[in-house]
Amino acid sequence: MTGGPVGGQRTIAARQRALMRWYRVHGRHHLPWRRRITPYGVLVSEVMLQQTQVDRVIPYWNAWMRRWPTMEAFAGAKRASVIRAWAGLGYNRRAVNLHRAVQEMVSVPSAKKLLAFSAKGGQAHEKEKSMREWVRELQRLPGIGPYTANALLAFAWNLPAPCVDTNVRRVLAYAIYRRPSLMRMPMRRVMEFAACVIPPGRGRDWNYALMDYGALVLTARRTRSVRSSTSDKGRRTERFEGSSRFWRGRIVAVLRSSRRAFTVKELRSRLTTFGEPPSNLRVLSNALVHDGVVTMTNGRYRLPTT
């Protein structure tokens, strides 16, 4: 497996050039968060894209940016409005963490440095020198892990940060390095390999090119490198319908449909339209409270009112 027009080149440098040529012609330049690049827009897109297909995210992202066009506007939104706007994207905790992260970015002094960094710009070498510091700062925000932090640096600020997801790992392994062992290496090592081949000053385009090539050309089906029993982070997948995640989503769906609060007994009655509710319904509801998706007062559950 050589990875088509890119992997067919003889040297890594030639494969880099071939990939960038391919990207200029075939890349997904139409995606709205690539056409209107801001740190906030990139952050929203990256959180939405976690375990959600690109085509499904596009209308959500457009609607989101019309409703909350700036970080300040979104930070002032009510949590219930955020959770309702997230309906259909799944994993409601992502919406809550996104809200909390943006609230910190506009109010906490240390986090506000990130906005100043974005607005100030400056010489490329000054940005690159502080890249590790910014990764650490970003990961202090709710819901932002190593991948999302690097994605912000690369896509919002065009820094040479490696953004390694399943598609990118596959392209690095089979097309750029031609080392299938990268598929089995710890992520830390893969990130080192990924960082070595980022062209100077092209952090954004290079990472997008890797992603697009893996999604459109060098797919998992072509390499047969993705095992059906595990996700890209090595966790075993869980049957969705009837799972705890399924019922957590249904609880939120019931609460979204009404402004009132519900007891566990009332929730159980409403949830019968989706099947037989689980015996641990109270535990699942309390977990949503812990995550900040739901509030509970006097034994009644509802979406947050602030």
N, C-alpha and C positions, 0 to 999 in steps of 0.2 A: 504494500500500500504506500504510494508516494504522494497522495493528496492532490491529484489532478494537475492543473496548469501551474500551481505553485510548487508542489512537492516534486514535480518533474525536473526542476532546475538542479544544477550540479552542486552549487555551494549554498551555504546559509545566506550569504549576502545576496546571491541571485534570487533566492526564494523570497527574501524580504522585498526586493524590488518587484518581483512578480506579484506578490500579494498586494502591494500598494497600487500597482497598475490595475489589478483585478478590482480592488476596492473603489478606485476612482470611477470605474464604469458600472459596477454591479452592486456597490454598497447600498445599504438602506438609508440613503440620505434624506428620504421623505419623512422619516420619523420626526414628529413635532418637537421632541426634546433635543433633537440634534439641530434643528433649524433655528430654534430660539434658545440659545445656551445661556443659562444662568445657574449658579450653585443651587438655588431653590428648585428650579425646574428639573435639574439633574437628580437631586435628592428624591423628589417625588417620584420620578420615573423609576429610579433604582429600587425604591421600596415597593412600588406597584409591581415591578417585574419579577419580584421574588416569587417563584413557583406559579407565575401567571403568564400565559402566552402573550407575545408582543401585540398581535392583532386585537386581542381583547383589551389590552391596556390603553391603546390609542384613544378611544372615545372617553374613557375615564380621565385620562390625563388632560385632554382638551377641556372637558367640563370642569375639572378641578381648577385649572389655571384661570378659567373665566370667573369662577366663583371666588377664588382666593389667589389673586395674581401676584402677591408678594408675600414674603415671610411674615411681615408685620400683620397683614390681613389674616393670614392663616393662624398665627399665634393667638389672635384675639377671638377666634371662632369658638363656639361652644362644643364641648366634647361630643355631645349627642349628635350635633350636626355633622361632625366629622365621621362618626360611626355610621350614620345614615348614608352619607355620601359614598362611603366605602362599600356599601351593600353590593354583593356580586363578585368582589375581589377575594374574599376569603381571608382567614387569619386576621381577625379584627384587631388583635394585639399589635399588628404592624401599623395600623392607623393610629392607635393610641401612642405608640412609641414615636411615630413620625411627628405627631402633634407636640409631644413632650420635648423632642429634640429641637424643633423649630422654636418653641417657647424659650428654651435655654439659649438658643443662638441669638435671639433678639434681646435677651434680658440679662444673662449672666456675663459679667465682665470678661472672664477667660474665654467664653464661647464667642463673644462679640469680636474677638480678635480674628476669628475665621472670616467674618464678613469684611473686616478691614483688609485682611489679606487678599480677599477676592476683589474688592473695589480698588485697592491701591495699585495692583498690578506690579510693575517693577521689572527688573532684569531677570531673565530666565535663570541665571545662575544663582540669584538670590532666592528664588522660589525653590529651586532644587536643593539648595543647601539646607533649607528648613523642612524638607518633605517628611522626614521621619517624625519631626516634632508635630507636624500637622496631623499625621496618621494617629499619633497618640492622643492628640487633642480631640479629634473626631470620634475616636472610640470611647471617649468618656461620655458621649451623648447617648441617650436611650436608644436602643435598637440598632446602633451602628457598629458593625463588626469590621474585621479586617478588609473583607471584600468591598463593602460599601464605602469605607473610608478611602481605599485606593481608587474606586470608581469616581468618587468626587474629585480627587486630585487629578486624575487623568482626564475626565470628561468635562469638568467645569473649568479647570485651570490649565489643562494641557501639559501636565507634569509627567515625567517618565515613571509613573506608578504602574506596576503589573496588576492587571485585573484578570484573575484566573477563575473562570467558571468551567463547567463541563465542556462546552464547545471550545473554549480557548485551550484547555489542556489537551484536547484531542488534536487540534491543529498544530500545537507545538510538538506533540509527540510524533505525529505521522507525516506532517508536511514540512515543518520548519527544521526540527532537529533530526527527524527520522529515527527517533529513539522511543519505541513503544513502551519501554520501561518507565517513561514519565507518567504513564497511566497508573502505575502502582506506587510511585514515590510519595512520601509525605508532602503535604501541601507546602510546607516551608521550603523544601528543596525545589519544588516546581516553580515557586515564586522566584527563586534565585535564577533559574534558567530563563523564566519569562522576562525578568528585568534586564538580562544581558543582551536581548535582541531588540529592545525598543530603540528606534532611530532617534537621534538627538532632535529635540524640538517637535516630535511627532507623537507624543504620548496619547493624545486623543484619537487621531486617525488610526494609529497602529492598533490600539486595543479594539476599536470599532471594527477594523478590518479582520482581525482574528475572530471576533465574535460572529461577524456576518459570514465569513468563509465556513466556519464550523456549522452555522445554522442552515446555510443554503447549498453548500457544495460537499464538504467533508463531513457528512452527517454520521450519527452513531450507527445507522444501518449500514453505511458503507464500510466502517471500520469494525463493526460488531464488537465494540469495546465496552459497551455499557451493559452491565448485568441487570436483568429485570428485577432481581431481588433486593437491590440496594439503590439508594439515591446517590447524588454526586458527592455527598458528604459522608457516605458510608453507613448511613442509618438504614435499618430495614424499614421498608414501606409498610403501611398499615391499611387494611381494607377501609375505605372511607365511609361507606354507608353503614350506619349503626355504630361507628367508632365514637370515641369521646369527642374528637374534633367535629364529627358530624353533628352531635347533639349540642355542643357548644355553639355552633353556627345557628342551629335551629332556635336555641334559647334567645340569641341576639335577634334573630328574625322576628320572633314573637314580640320582643320588647320594642323593636323598631316600628312595629305596626300600631303601637298605641302610646299615648302620652302618660298612661297610668302605670302604677306599680303593681306587681303581682307577687303573691305568696308562692311557695313551692307547689302547693296543691293546685293553685290556679294555673301555674305554668304547666304542670303535668297535664291538666285538662286540655289546655291549648295545644300542647305538643302531640297529642294523640293523632292529629291529622297527618303527622309524619311517620307514624308507627307507634310501637310500644315504647314509651319513654324508659330510660334506664333507672335502675334502683338507686343509683348514686347521683340523682339529679341535683340534690342540694350541694354535694361536693363539687360538681361541675359548675354550678351557679356561683359558689363561693370562689372558685378558681378564677372566674371571669371578674369578680370583684377585686381579687388580688392583682389581676393584670390591668385594672383600671378601665376595663371595657364596660363594666356594670357597677352600679352602686346599690347598697343594701341599707335600708333604714327600717327598724322595727320589723324585721323579718320579711320585708317586701323588696323586690328587685325591680330596677328600672335603669334606663340609660342615664348617664350623668346629666345633670341639669346645668352644669357650668363648664 
